[in-house]
Amino acid sequence: MNIVAFAEVFKGKIFRIPDYQRGYSWTQKELSELWYDLYNTHQQRNAFHFTGILTFSAFSRADLENVRKEGFVIREDKLLIDKEYYQGYNIVDGQQRLTTLLILLAELVAALEDEQLSADLTNTYFKKNDKTGNKYVFGYHIDVPSHNYLIREIFNERDYEREETETLYTHNLTIAKNYFAEQVKKLPVMERSLWVEKITKHLLFSILDLTENKDRPLDVSMVFETLNFRGKQLSSLERLKNRVLYIVSKQLTTPATIQRSRKKVNQAWLEVYKWLGRNPMQAMDDDAFLKAFWLLYFSNTSMVSNDFKSYQKQLFTVDFQLEDSYNSTNHAEADALDKWLKSMRKAVVMWYFINNPYAVNTDEDFHYHFTKPIQDALCRLNNFPRGYGKYMLNLVLAILMRDLPEKEGDTPLENQDLQRLSAIERLLFAIERHNVMCFLLQGNNSNLNQEDTFRDINFYYQRGRAYTNEYLINVLMEQRVEHFRWKEVINHIHKGQRFRTWAGLDYFLKTIEEIKGGVVDKEMRKVDPKVYLVYPEDNYYKERSYYVEINKILKVNRDRYSYSIGNMFLAYNRYEPTSFDRIQEKVHNAIRHKYRTTKTEEGLLVYNIWNKEAIEERGREMMEQFIQYWELPPIQDTEMRRLLIFEV
């Protein structure tokens, strides 16, 4: 192992990032840390900065064939460019740092006024010219789409082939480019060449060559997996790709078959990361998707809570173990591999729909039928208060995988497809109702029914909709909520400041708003309405005095009316504590001037006076509408009054 400057790293070498590597994953946190490390490196004082270990391995025969497709001439296992020989290396560890430094260097080169220095740097670190065309010094093996994107969009090689497929990783590359472009722009022109010198001469690396030979047989992909348990670890999805490629490479089959399988894995992961990063404003977590897919495809109904909690252990020690086992299924064998890769490619599209239900309206790559009620239900489940019942989205994936009809050109929907869409709507209703009953109303532990739901997922997916639709509806509508009692709801809601501090308050009022015909922005992209009280809180003594009849009751009961659901309304307009007449006047003015109003706000106009009876009557009306909408068990009149007021 020897320590060299950045410039020495590139002497006589061509680098590629192999297919078992993750794509570019640095965030602005790592980018800014690197920038300030460089900022504090003072070359005038002959200061150096140790940047870490770079681990390489020489190209294999398969790697040489890959770069031959790029146009490289191969002679005696080396790359010949304009009569000079270069050694080809795969980057086993350190590609994130090297890629980042080259992105920064590319921005500095583009900003230099010294054309000769710019040309020399380009020739050393980015591309070399010969009679057959440009040869690129650094990149991914060409089967990985990040290569085209890196060369053209990031390293500013505009004549290079455009990469149409954008993924989570290409999105990260763009973030890094934009970050450094802004930082370089702030540098004085005269300092830019000094920053080039900082990078090329004052950054030190320790080089570890893991090239395999007869005396030292190594499997580099497994070395990569081990190395990446330090620092910024591989996600489980990235690690799984590496593990599958490793197992595929050890199959007792022909090199051509192995290569075809590796290509299928790479293409599947390309599809996965394309969809995970499809919404650049809110990229999806890859490990959340992996768990959802594992539950769908690899789990089974005999598993218990610990199996689900440690799904990664199950995935890597059972489903894709390194040692052959007589009883285990070889998921990397060609037929099994094809089957689950196909399922995973579809699953990531469904997962994108679940997490971005309205984005598919204009997405030409989404080839499935859906309805507005399905989109609305998915949005509500995603934004359910405090994340309650989030685990249910894994079950939704199984439902969509089985039931969502695929588009076939311009062929209209058949009755069977319409029935399937209707069934999805009913199942999503049952899931949301479950969450309302268990978490919002009764206040159960947030993982209630999680284990049973996880067992449902694989069962539903494997058995199919025809056999399990009614079963699943019954489970969600009856069995999983049979513990529901209004007494428990009353105890849960009347903690703290009663309805005022209830986690379901905003959700409840928005549901009522929709029932009454109001429009609620489910994505909350616009201004969200706020909750206001008619009869004010205790600290507004003067304003409370306007409500003479309510003030006659015992002081201990006044807050019960302030914090009763019937005393609350949603509004986009701002309301200060005041008399009921002034509130009604403000509602009238808002309507007259065509300001945006809510149905719960407008509903206050039907009351002549605001007293105990009005609060209870309005609360009872809203609660009955909520009960009817969610098909909740009936509530006795005495329980209803305790729920609304709980008066002493």
Secondary structure, DSSP 8 states (H G I E B T S, - for coil): -EEEEHHHHTTTEEEEE-TTS------HHHHHHHHHHHHT--GGGT--EEEEEEEEEE--HHHHHHHHTTT-EEETTEEEETTEEEEEEEEEE-HHHHHHHHHHHHHHHHH-S-HHHHHHHHHHHTEEEETTEEEESEEE-TTSTHHHHIIIIIS--TTS-------HHHHHHHHHHHHHHHHHHHS-HHHHHHHHHHHHHHEEEEEEE---BTTB---HHHHHHHHTTSSS---HHHHHHHHHHHHHHTSSS-HHHHHHHHHHHHHHHHHHHHHHTSSTTS---HHHHHHHHHHHHT--TT--HHHHHTHHHHIIIIIT-SS--TTS--TTSHHHHHHHHHHHHHHHHHHHHHHSTTGGGG-TT--B---HHHHHHHHHHHT-GGGTTTTHHHHHHHHHHHHS-B--TT----HHHHHHHHHHHHHHHHHHHHHIIIIIIS---TTTTHHHHHHHHHHHHHH-HHHHHHHHHHHHHTGGGTT--HHHHHHHHTSTTGGGG-TTHHHHHHHHHHHTT----TT--S---EEEESS--TT-HHHHTT-HHHHTS-HHHHHHHHTSGGGEEEESS---S--HHHHHHHHHHHHHTT----HHHHGGGG-SS-SHHHHHHHHHHHHHHHHHHTT-----HHHHHHHHT---
